[in-house]
């Protein structure tokens, strides 16, 4: 998801292995332990400003930048992803999505 605001271009996305340094930097800035599991990350003009741990809902954010709205966007995005998985009847994984669309077929001989 990309949005342009007065803050700049905002991107909300799932963090990848390539984001380890950015997530560690945010944790240091926010005086917390780095996130160890799946996370969403909010970037402004290509710079990581906030991240949301998808396991426990904790946040790491840059205290020197306006991040309250970014954190709200992260939480909204995480909530919509979870509700989408529930509507599909799966956990959001590929296997869960496939299982939710598969139906048993009766074959008569």
N, C-alpha and C positions, 0 to 999 in steps of 0.2 A: 504494500500500500504506500503510495507516494502522494504527499499533499504539499502545496506551497502556501506559506503563511507569511505574516510579518517577521517570523523567526527565521524564515528561509525554507528550503525544500526539506520536508520531513519524510523519512522512510521508516516504516515499522516492518520488521522482518524477523524471522527465526534466526537466532545466532548459530554460527557454524564454527568449526574448528579454527577457521581463519580469524575469528573474533576473540580468541583467547587473550591476546594482549590488550585489546580494547576493554574486555570485561574485567581483566585484572586491574587496569588503570582506573576504571570506574570504581571498583571495590576499594582501591587505595584512597582515591579522592573522597569516598564516602565513609571511610574508616570502618570497613566491614570485611568479612572473609569473601574471597571470590566465589562466584556461583560455580557449582560443580555439575549441574544437570542441564536439561533443556531450558532455554531462555528466549525471550523476545528482546530485541534491541531496537532502540529509537535513535536514529541518526538525524542530525541537522546539517545540511550541506556537506554530507559525507563524514561527519565527525560524530562518534558515539557520545550521546549525552545521558542516556538512561537505559537501564535494562531491568527486566522483570523475570524472576525465577519462576518457571512454570510449575515447579513442585510445591513450593511453599508460599508463593505470592510475594516474597520479599523483593525489595527494589534496591538497586544501586544507581545513584544519580550524581551528576557533576554538580557540586554545591556552588560553583562559580558561574553557572549558567541558569537561565530560567527553565526549569524542568517540570513544574507542577502539571502543566497541560500535557507534556509528553508522557508522564506517568499515568495520567488519566487515559490517554490514548492507548497506552500499553495494556492497561487493565480492561478497557473496552474490547480491544482486539483479542485478548486472551479469553474473555468471557464469550465472545461471539464464536471463537474457534471451538470452545468446549460445547456450547449449545449446538453447534453444527454437527459435531461428532455424535451427540445424543440423538439428534433428529435422524441421522443416518443409521443409528442403531449400532454404531461401532465406536472404536476408540480413536478414530482419526487416522489410524495407520492404514497402509495399503491393504493389508489382510482384512482389517475391520471393514473397510469400505467395500471390498469385494464380497465378503461374507454377507453384508447387508443387502446386496442386490441379487445374490444367488438364491434361487428358490428350488426346493425339491421338485423333481419332475416325475410324474407317474407314467410308466410305459406299460401299455396293455399288450399282451402277446396274443 
